[in-house]
Amino acid sequence: MAKIDKTQYTKEQFQKIRDRRKLEKQRALIEKNEIEPISLQKDRNLKLFKTAFVLGNGTSRQSIDIPSLEPHGIIYGCNALYREYSPDFLVAVDVKMILEIASTGYQNTNQVWTNPNKAYRSIENLNLFQPSKGWSSGPTALWLSARHEYNKIFILGFDYKGIGENNRLVNNLYAGTLNYKKVSDGATYYGNWIKQTTNILKENPKVMFIRVIAPDNFVPPELNKFNNIQHIFIEDFKKMFNIS
């Protein structure tokens, strides 16, 4: 791809050309990786539901059949979830992930929320947090759900720690795919995630948060300080909603 000659364009024209090239690059990467996003328009009335499900992408939620949750509440998801399922609200704050999403046109028929960023200011139909949250995608999705005033919010795939021997490896269902760490990369430290999560718990004392975990999952001690969060095992969660 030839280099753009800035002198031939106004600042606004140059920005649009550069943004278009970024999208074209992401589109080419998506085609190379054979990613075909699910894009199903959802327009469900939030007021009809008192329960929400917020999906992180930790490996603990792998056995959950997400569509089975739809009759029971509104679904919030993060980042590459859009490749296989269209939640009611998708949150992504990483620039590369937003460019990937936008290159498919997913945001034109689905709710995508992100922070303002000059890298994609010319992309249409993105919902922007004002002001920017500056948080990671998972906690931002949890914060957004809390703003919508549910009685209960179930949290899935918020594993916090890594996997493998001594929890050293990255814990993400999409590890090894486009715009994600390699499966052999080290785990991300969870300090910011837990700080952001506890801020949400403090701000929403009347909401009951229920974190769904595997029997061997980690429970950060910081969460034990709050009365508005509980932990249940995945199998109990499945029985609760009669899902496989």
Contacts in CASP RR format, 6 or more apart in sequence:
PFRMAT RR
TARGET T0000
AUTHOR 0000-0000-0000
METHOD contacts of the structure
MODEL  1
MAKIDKTQYTKEQFQKIRDRRKLEKQRALIEKNEIEPISLQKDRNLKLFK
TAFVLGNGTSRQSIDIPSLEPHGIIYGCNALYREYSPDFLVAVDVKMILE
IASTGYQNTNQVWTNPNKAYRSIENLNLFQPSKGWSSGPTALWLSARHEY
NKIFILGFDYKGIGENNRLVNNLYAGTLNYKKVSDGATYYGNWIKQTTNI
LKENPKVMFIRVIAPDNFVPPELNKFNNIQHIFIEDFKKMFNIS
1 21 0 8 1.000
1 25 0 8 1.000
4 14 0 8 1.000
4 17 0 8 1.000
4 18 0 8 1.000
4 21 0 8 1.000
6 14 0 8 1.000
9 17 0 8 1.000
15 118 0 8 1.000
15 121 0 8 1.000
15 122 0 8 1.000
16 122 0 8 1.000
19 119 0 8 1.000
19 120 0 8 1.000
19 121 0 8 1.000
19 122 0 8 1.000
19 123 0 8 1.000
22 99 0 8 1.000
22 119 0 8 1.000
22 120 0 8 1.000
23 99 0 8 1.000
23 102 0 8 1.000
23 103 0 8 1.000
23 123 0 8 1.000
24 103 0 8 1.000
25 99 0 8 1.000
26 96 0 8 1.000
26 99 0 8 1.000
26 100 0 8 1.000
26 102 0 8 1.000
26 103 0 8 1.000
27 103 0 8 1.000
27 104 0 8 1.000
29 100 0 8 1.000
29 178 0 8 1.000
30 100 0 8 1.000
30 103 0 8 1.000
30 104 0 8 1.000
30 178 0 8 1.000
33 177 0 8 1.000
33 178 0 8 1.000
35 83 0 8 1.000
35 104 0 8 1.000
35 177 0 8 1.000
35 178 0 8 1.000
36 83 0 8 1.000
37 82 0 8 1.000
37 83 0 8 1.000
37 101 0 8 1.000
37 104 0 8 1.000
37 106 0 8 1.000
38 82 0 8 1.000
38 83 0 8 1.000
38 84 0 8 1.000
38 85 0 8 1.000
38 86 0 8 1.000
39 82 0 8 1.000
39 86 0 8 1.000
39 104 0 8 1.000
39 105 0 8 1.000
39 106 0 8 1.000
39 109 0 8 1.000
39 110 0 8 1.000
40 86 0 8 1.000
40 109 0 8 1.000
40 110 0 8 1.000
41 109 0 8 1.000
41 110 0 8 1.000
42 86 0 8 1.000
42 87 0 8 1.000
42 88 0 8 1.000
42 110 0 8 1.000
42 111 0 8 1.000
44 74 0 8 1.000
44 88 0 8 1.000
46 74 0 8 1.000
46 148 0 8 1.000
49 72 0 8 1.000
49 73 0 8 1.000
49 74 0 8 1.000
49 150 0 8 1.000
50 150 0 8 1.000
50 151 0 8 1.000
50 152 0 8 1.000
51 72 0 8 1.000
51 73 0 8 1.000
51 74 0 8 1.000
51 150 0 8 1.000
51 151 0 8 1.000
51 152 0 8 1.000
51 153 0 8 1.000
51 154 0 8 1.000
52 73 0 8 1.000
52 74 0 8 1.000
52 75 0 8 1.000
52 76 0 8 1.000
52 145 0 8 1.000
52 148 0 8 1.000
52 150 0 8 1.000
52 152 0 8 1.000
52 153 0 8 1.000
52 154 0 8 1.000
53 69 0 8 1.000
53 72 0 8 1.000
53 73 0 8 1.000
53 74 0 8 1.000
53 75 0 8 1.000
53 76 0 8 1.000
53 153 0 8 1.000
53 154 0 8 1.000
53 156 0 8 1.000
54 76 0 8 1.000
54 77 0 8 1.000
54 138 0 8 1.000
54 141 0 8 1.000
54 142 0 8 1.000
54 145 0 8 1.000
54 153 0 8 1.000
54 154 0 8 1.000
54 155 0 8 1.000
54 156 0 8 1.000
54 158 0 8 1.000
55 61 0 8 1.000
55 66 0 8 1.000
55 75 0 8 1.000
55 76 0 8 1.000
55 77 0 8 1.000
55 78 0 8 1.000
55 81 0 8 1.000
55 87 0 8 1.000
55 141 0 8 1.000
55 156 0 8 1.000
55 157 0 8 1.000
56 77 0 8 1.000
56 78 0 8 1.000
56 81 0 8 1.000
56 137 0 8 1.000
56 138 0 8 1.000
56 141 0 8 1.000
56 155 0 8 1.000
56 156 0 8 1.000
56 157 0 8 1.000
56 158 0 8 1.000
57 78 0 8 1.000
57 79 0 8 1.000
57 80 0 8 1.000
57 81 0 8 1.000
57 157 0 8 1.000
57 172 0 8 1.000
57 173 0 8 1.000
57 174 0 8 1.000
58 157 0 8 1.000
58 158 0 8 1.000
58 159 0 8 1.000
58 171 0 8 1.000
58 172 0 8 1.000
58 173 0 8 1.000
59 157 0 8 1.000
59 159 0 8 1.000
59 163 0 8 1.000
59 171 0 8 1.000
59 172 0 8 1.000
59 173 0 8 1.000
60 156 0 8 1.000
60 157 0 8 1.000
60 159 0 8 1.000
60 212 0 8 1.000
60 213 0 8 1.000
60 214 0 8 1.000
60 217 0 8 1.000
60 234 0 8 1.000
61 156 0 8 1.000
61 157 0 8 1.000
61 173 0 8 1.000
61 212 0 8 1.000
61 234 0 8 1.000
62 173 0 8 1.000
63 234 0 8 1.000
64 156 0 8 1.000
64 212 0 8 1.000
64 234 0 8 1.000
64 237 0 8 1.000
64 238 0 8 1.000
64 243 0 8 1.000
65 243 0 8 1.000
65 244 0 8 1.000
66 75 0 8 1.000
66 85 0 8 1.000
66 87 0 8 1.000
67 85 0 8 1.000
68 241 0 8 1.000
68 243 0 8 1.000
68 244 0 8 1.000
69 75 0 8 1.000
69 241 0 8 1.000
69 243 0 8 1.000
72 241 0 8 1.000
74 88 0 8 1.000
74 89 0 8 1.000
74 145 0 8 1.000
74 148 0 8 1.000
74 150 0 8 1.000
75 87 0 8 1.000
75 88 0 8 1.000
75 89 0 8 1.000
76 87 0 8 1.000
76 88 0 8 1.000
76 89 0 8 1.000
76 90 0 8 1.000
76 91 0 8 1.000
76 141 0 8 1.000
76 142 0 8 1.000
76 144 0 8 1.000
76 145 0 8 1.000
77 87 0 8 1.000
77 89 0 8 1.000
77 90 0 8 1.000
77 91 0 8 1.000
77 138 0 8 1.000
77 141 0 8 1.000
78 90 0 8 1.000
78 91 0 8 1.000
78 92 0 8 1.000
78 137 0 8 1.000
78 138 0 8 1.000
78 141 0 8 1.000
79 90 0 8 1.000
79 91 0 8 1.000
79 92 0 8 1.000
79 94 0 8 1.000
79 97 0 8 1.000
79 137 0 8 1.000
79 174 0 8 1.000
80 97 0 8 1.000
80 100 0 8 1.000
80 174 0 8 1.000
80 177 0 8 1.000
80 178 0 8 1.000
80 179 0 8 1.000
80 180 0 8 1.000
81 87 0 8 1.000
81 90 0 8 1.000
82 90 0 8 1.000
82 101 0 8 1.000
82 106 0 8 1.000
82 110 0 8 1.000
82 112 0 8 1.000
83 174 0 8 1.000
86 106 0 8 1.000
86 110 0 8 1.000
88 111 0 8 1.000
89 111 0 8 1.000
89 113 0 8 1.000
89 141 0 8 1.000
89 144 0 8 1.000
89 145 0 8 1.000
90 101 0 8 1.000
90 106 0 8 1.000
90 110 0 8 1.000
90 111 0 8 1.000
90 112 0 8 1.000
90 113 0 8 1.000
91 112 0 8 1.000
91 113 0 8 1.000
91 114 0 8 1.000
91 137 0 8 1.000
91 138 0 8 1.000
91 140 0 8 1.000
91 141 0 8 1.000
91 144 0 8 1.000
92 98 0 8 1.000
92 101 0 8 1.000
92 112 0 8 1.000
92 113 0 8 1.000
92 114 0 8 1.000
92 137 0 8 1.000
93 114 0 8 1.000
93 115 0 8 1.000
93 133 0 8 1.000
93 134 0 8 1.000
93 135 0 8 1.000
93 136 0 8 1.000
93 137 0 8 1.000
93 140 0 8 1.000
94 137 0 8 1.000
94 179 0 8 1.000
95 117 0 8 1.000
95 119 0 8 1.000
95 120 0 8 1.000
96 179 0 8 1.000
97 137 0 8 1.000
97 179 0 8 1.000
98 112 0 8 1.000
98 114 0 8 1.000
98 117 0 8 1.000
98 119 0 8 1.000
98 120 0 8 1.000
98 123 0 8 1.000
98 126 0 8 1.000
99 119 0 8 1.000
99 120 0 8 1.000
100 178 0 8 1.000
100 179 0 8 1.000
101 107 0 8 1.000
101 112 0 8 1.000
102 120 0 8 1.000
102 123 0 8 1.000
102 126 0 8 1.000
106 112 0 8 1.000
107 123 0 8 1.000
107 124 0 8 1.000
107 125 0 8 1.000
107 126 0 8 1.000
108 124 0 8 1.000
108 125 0 8 1.000
111 127 0 8 1.000
112 125 0 8 1.000
112 126 0 8 1.000
112 127 0 8 1.000
113 126 0 8 1.000
113 127 0 8 1.000
113 128 0 8 1.000
113 129 0 8 1.000
113 140 0 8 1.000
113 144 0 8 1.000
114 120 0 8 1.000
114 126 0 8 1.000
114 127 0 8 1.000
114 128 0 8 1.000
114 129 0 8 1.000
115 128 0 8 1.000
115 129 0 8 1.000
115 132 0 8 1.000
115 133 0 8 1.000
115 134 0 8 1.000
116 128 0 8 1.000
116 129 0 8 1.000
116 130 0 8 1.000
116 132 0 8 1.000
120 126 0 8 1.000
129 140 0 8 1.000
133 140 0 8 1.000
133 143 0 8 1.000
134 140 0 8 1.000
135 143 0 8 1.000
135 192 0 8 1.000
135 196 0 8 1.000
136 192 0 8 1.000
136 193 0 8 1.000
136 196 0 8 1.000
138 158 0 8 1.000
138 193 0 8 1.000
139 193 0 8 1.000
139 196 0 8 1.000
139 197 0 8 1.000
139 200 0 8 1.000
140 196 0 8 1.000
142 153 0 8 1.000
142 155 0 8 1.000
142 158 0 8 1.000
142 197 0 8 1.000
142 200 0 8 1.000
143 196 0 8 1.000
143 200 0 8 1.000
145 153 0 8 1.000
146 153 0 8 1.000
146 200 0 8 1.000
146 203 0 8 1.000
146 204 0 8 1.000
146 207 0 8 1.000
149 207 0 8 1.000
150 207 0 8 1.000
151 207 0 8 1.000
151 208 0 8 1.000
152 207 0 8 1.000
152 208 0 8 1.000
152 209 0 8 1.000
152 210 0 8 1.000
153 207 0 8 1.000
153 208 0 8 1.000
153 209 0 8 1.000
153 210 0 8 1.000
154 210 0 8 1.000
154 211 0 8 1.000
154 212 0 8 1.000
154 237 0 8 1.000
155 209 0 8 1.000
155 210 0 8 1.000
155 211 0 8 1.000
155 212 0 8 1.000
156 212 0 8 1.000
156 237 0 8 1.000
157 212 0 8 1.000
158 193 0 8 1.000
158 197 0 8 1.000
158 211 0 8 1.000
159 171 0 8 1.000
159 213 0 8 1.000
159 217 0 8 1.000
159 218 0 8 1.000
160 190 0 8 1.000
160 193 0 8 1.000
160 194 0 8 1.000
160 218 0 8 1.000
160 220 0 8 1.000
161 167 0 8 1.000
161 171 0 8 1.000
161 187 0 8 1.000
161 190 0 8 1.000
161 218 0 8 1.000
162 168 0 8 1.000
162 169 0 8 1.000
162 170 0 8 1.000
162 171 0 8 1.000
162 186 0 8 1.000
162 187 0 8 1.000
163 169 0 8 1.000
163 170 0 8 1.000
163 171 0 8 1.000
163 187 0 8 1.000
167 187 0 8 1.000
167 218 0 8 1.000
168 186 0 8 1.000
168 187 0 8 1.000
169 183 0 8 1.000
169 184 0 8 1.000
169 185 0 8 1.000
169 186 0 8 1.000
169 187 0 8 1.000
170 181 0 8 1.000
170 182 0 8 1.000
170 183 0 8 1.000
170 185 0 8 1.000
170 186 0 8 1.000
170 187 0 8 1.000
170 188 0 8 1.000
171 187 0 8 1.000
172 180 0 8 1.000
172 181 0 8 1.000
174 180 0 8 1.000
175 181 0 8 1.000
175 182 0 8 1.000
175 183 0 8 1.000
175 185 0 8 1.000
176 182 0 8 1.000
176 183 0 8 1.000
181 188 0 8 1.000
190 220 0 8 1.000
194 220 0 8 1.000
194 222 0 8 1.000
194 223 0 8 1.000
197 223 0 8 1.000
198 222 0 8 1.000
198 223 0 8 1.000
198 225 0 8 1.000
198 226 0 8 1.000
200 209 0 8 1.000
201 209 0 8 1.000
201 223 0 8 1.000
201 226 0 8 1.000
201 228 0 8 1.000
201 229 0 8 1.000
202 226 0 8 1.000
204 228 0 8 1.000
205 227 0 8 1.000
205 228 0 8 1.000
206 228 0 8 1.000
207 228 0 8 1.000
208 228 0 8 1.000
208 229 0 8 1.000
208 230 0 8 1.000
209 228 0 8 1.000
209 229 0 8 1.000
209 230 0 8 1.000
210 229 0 8 1.000
210 230 0 8 1.000
210 231 0 8 1.000
210 232 0 8 1.000
211 223 0 8 1.000
211 229 0 8 1.000
211 230 0 8 1.000
211 231 0 8 1.000
211 232 0 8 1.000
212 231 0 8 1.000
212 232 0 8 1.000
212 233 0 8 1.000
212 234 0 8 1.000
212 237 0 8 1.000
213 219 0 8 1.000
213 231 0 8 1.000
213 232 0 8 1.000
213 233 0 8 1.000
213 234 0 8 1.000
214 233 0 8 1.000
214 234 0 8 1.000
215 233 0 8 1.000
219 231 0 8 1.000
223 229 0 8 1.000
223 231 0 8 1.000
232 240 0 8 1.000
238 244 0 8 1.000
END
